[in-house]
Each structure stands twice: as C-alpha cells, then as structure tokens.
Amino acid sequence: MKKLLFISLCFLVFGCEIENISSTAPYMITYAPESILTNTANLSGKVLGEGGSNITEYGIVWSETFPPNINDTKRIEGERIGFFSTNYTDFNANTTYYCASYGINEIGVAYGQIFEFTTTSEPACEPTIDNYIDLGQSNIIIDTVDYENPSGFNDGNVQFETNTWTSALRMKLRFNEIDGNFPLTGEYTTVFEYDNQSTKSNGEIVVSITDFGSGSLGGGYAQAEQKVYVENDGSDNITFIFCGVTVSDDYELTGKFTYNP
C-alpha cells in the first residue's frame, strides 16, 4: 500500500510535486447473517471505500468450506459504492456455511469479515393427511384457515387461525415478520409472546389453542423452545407441520394443515 500525500499542505507550504499516489483494494464490511431458516438466510454487506479506484463489482460469496471466495457461490449486488441486504434462497437444510462480502477494483479482490451460519432442519415427521391434527386425546379435521394482521402489542403481525365446523377448538399461529410478510420455509421455535424489542423474521412462532366447547380442555399456549415447521411454496400456500408440539399440558399436536389464499 502506497501513501497518499497531503496534497493541499504540500503544495501551499513547500510547493513540492505530488508523487506515489496509487489505489488499494476495496474496503468491505460484512454484517452478521439474519433470518436463517431451512433454505433461506438474509445476508448483508457494504462498500466502505473504493480504495481510490472504481469498484466494478461487489456482492456476497458463500461456501461450505472456509474461507469463501469469488470462485464459490457468488451473488453480484452492484458496483461502485453501495449497501445490500438480500434474502437468499439457495441453501440446503441443516448445513453450515461461511459467507463474506466482496469487492473488486483494478487492484484486486477484497473481502469483509467472514461469518459462519447453519441452516435449520427439515421436519422431524412426515404427516400424510393434510388439514388433520392429532391432539393427543382426540383429533380434528380443519375446514378453513383464515389469515389476518393482528393489532395487539404482543401479537406479532401475521396470524393464521383454524376453523373446524364440528368443534369449537381453534388454533392460532402468530408470527412477527419483516414488513408483515408471510413466513418462509423453515423451522420455527415457539415463544409465548412478542414485544417491541422482538427481532422480526427471527424464526419464532406463538402457538395457542382456544377450546371452550362442551367437555373441552380450555386451550392454552405451546411450551417454549419447541419446533414447528413451515413450508411456503412461493405462492403463499403455506403448510404448517407439527411433530409432537405440547400445548399447555393437555394437547400434543401432530399433523399438518395448509393455508390457501
């Protein structure tokens, strides 16, 4: 790296000539991966400086081996100065990756900090009948699934509620997603509620049951740190899969149901 002389001071005080001005490789920043699911992850980066020479290409690289470079999987996000934050969908389930931002100018390639992340697992069970949930002591056939945008302080911003014509039991699934988008394919961990400090699109779900029919058990909330699986086909047809999810102490959910817009 060559020094860039202090041009104005040199000229005014000494009247000297300017020499040895040259470029360096770009200066890049990588941000920690976010919203990591089964096949998707949000990766971000920024060009901090061009190094005195125009950046012709910048973006993100990732690999299953360390360190990642531009010969691995690469996604171009722009040129010159810029910032990017993109949800990529090209990952395998339950796999560890290494990612870094990169920039290219006439001097060469520079990389930002390298981050490691691991995608979530695929469903632990494979229910064969859609819109059927085994509750542990009984079962229900789900006739419709309604979507709404809840407004409560701790309710998140995406909700799906089941309806069953032969039962008063209702299941509610609530998510807290960026821009209120539908949840993507992946493994979600149960929590009791959201608040204004909750990170959006963080792979969390609130599962609850209301059940006030004759001889019902009353309902309740899913215990924390359990797994619910979501399959989003890209057209907002969303399937929710349960592999033994405990709600209060009275229900153990196994099965799946699908929301169709």
N, C-alpha and C positions, 0 to 999 in steps of 0.2 A: 504494500500500500504506500503510495507516494503522498507527500504532504501537499495540501492546497494552501498556497501562501496567502497572507493577509493583504489583499490587493490594495485597498484604499490607503492603509498606513504606509505600506512600502512605497507607493507612488508619491504621496504627498511629502513624506519626510525625507526619503532617500532618493526618490526619482529612479529607483532601480528597475530592471526589467523583470517580468514575470516568467518564471521557469517551472518546469516539472509539475504542471497541472495535468492530472490524469484521473481516470474513473476507477471505481471499485465495483465489486459485485453488489447486487441489491441488498437492502436490509429488510428482512421479513419478520413478521410476527405470526405465530400460530396460537389460536385460542383453544382452550380445553373442549373436547367434544361434548355435545349435549344431546338430549332426547334419543338416547341409544336404545334401540329395540331389536327385534329379531333380524330384520333385513335392512333397517334404516338407521342413520345417525346424522346429526347436524354437525357439520364441520365448518370452521370459520378461520379467516386469516386476513392479514392486512399488509400492504406495502408501506413500510415506514420511511424508506428512502430509495431513490433510484441509483444512488452511487455515482451520480454525475453523467450517466449515460441512460438513454431511454430504455425502459423495460418493455421488451417486445411481447412478453407473455408472463402471466402469473396465475397461480391456482393452488390446487391441493394434490398431494400424492399420498397413496397408502399401500401397504403391503402386509402380508402375514409374517414377513421376516424383517429384522432390524438391520440397518436403518432403511426407511423407504427412500426411493429416488425417482427421477423422471422416467426411468425405464420400467417402473412398476405401474400400477393403475394410476392414471393421471386425469385430472379434470381441469381444463383451462377455464379461468373465470374472467380474464380481462387482460389489459395492457396498461402501461404507464402506472399512475398512482391509483390505488383503489382498495376497497374493502369488500369482502364477500362473506356470506353466511348462507349455506345451502344445505337442504335435507337430501342426502344421497340415499339411493335405494338398491345398491348393488352388493350388499354384504350377505354372507352366509350366517346361519344361526349358530350360536354358541361358539364363536370364533374370535380369537384375539387378533387385533390389527394395530399397526403403527402408522401414524399419519403426521404430515408436516406440510406447511405452506411452502411454496417455492416461487422464485422469480428469476427471470433470465434477461440479461442485457449482453452487450458485446464483450464484456469481460468474462462472463460465465454464468453458472447457476448458483444461487444461494438458497438456503433452506432456513425456515424458522425452527422453533423448538419442536421436538418430536414428542407426540403424546401416544399413549397406549390406551386402547379401549377394547372391551369384549361385548359382543352382541348377546342378546338374551336367547333363551332356549325356545324350542318348538313345544307345542302342547305335550303334556305328560300322559295324556289319554287321547283316544280317538272315538268319540261318540258317533254312532252311525245314524241315529234318528235326529233330524233337526226339529227344533221347537218342542223338545221334550226334556224335562228336567226331573231327575230323581231327587227328591228332597230328603231322603233317608228313611222316613217313616211313611211317606206317601209319594205321589208324583203328580205332575201337572203337564197338560198339553197347552202350549202357548198359542193363542189365536192371532193376536196382533202385538206389534211392538211400536210404541209411539216415541217420537223424538221431540224434545223441547230444550229451550235455552233457559235454565233456572236463573233466578234473580237473587236468591238468598246469599248472605255474606259468606257462608261457609259451604256453599253448594257446588262450587266449580262453575263451569259454563256450558257443559254438554251433558244431557241426561237422556237415557233410554228407559222406558217403563213398559213392562209386560202387561198384557190383559188376557185373562182366561175366563171364558164365558161360564164355565161350570164351577168356578171357585172365586172367592173373594181375595185370594192371595195375589199380591203384586210384587214384582221385583223391580228395583230401581238401580241402575248403574250410572254413576256420575263421574265425569272426567273434568280435568282442568287443562284445556289445550290452548296453545298459542292461536290467537285470533278466533277462538271458538271453533276451530276446525274439528272434523271427525277424527277419532283416534286411528292411528295407523296400525298395521300388522305388528304384533309383538306381545311380549309377556308383561303384564301389569301387576303391580303389587298393591294389595289392599291397605287402605288407610281409613281412619274414622271420619275425617273431615279435611277441608281445605281452609286456608285463611289468606289474608292479603300478603303474606310472606311466602306463600307456596310457589315453587317454581313451576311454571306451565310446561306442559308436554314432558313431564318428568317420569312417565311410566307409572302413574299412580291411578287408583280407582277406588271409589267408595261403593260398596255393595250393601244394599239393605232390602229387607222384606217387610211389607205390611200385610197382616193376616188377621182379620177380625171377624171372620165368618163363624158359623156355628161349629163348636168343637175345635176351633183353631188354636194355634200356639202363640199367636200375638205378633210374631215377627221379631226383628232386631237387626243388628249390624254385623257384617262379617268381621271376624277377628283379624287383627293387623298381621301384615307380613305373609299373607297367602297369595297365591298366584292365580290370575285369571288371564286367559289368552284371547287375543283379538285377531281376527282375520278380516282385513279390509281389501276388497277386490279391486280398488281403484275407481269404482263407480258408486261408492258409498253404500254398497251392500255389505253389511258388517255382521260377522258371526262372532258370538261370544261363547267361549268354551270353559266349562267348569270341570275340574278334576278333583272332587272332594273338598270343596270350599265350605268351611264351617261358618254358619251364621247363628249368632248367639250360641246357645248350647243345644238347640232343638232341631237344626237343619244341617244337612250335609249335602251340598249341591253337586250333582254330577250330570253332565249332559251339555246341550248347546241350544241356542236359539239365534235367529237371524233377523236383523232389521233390514227392510227393503224400502227405499224412499218412494 
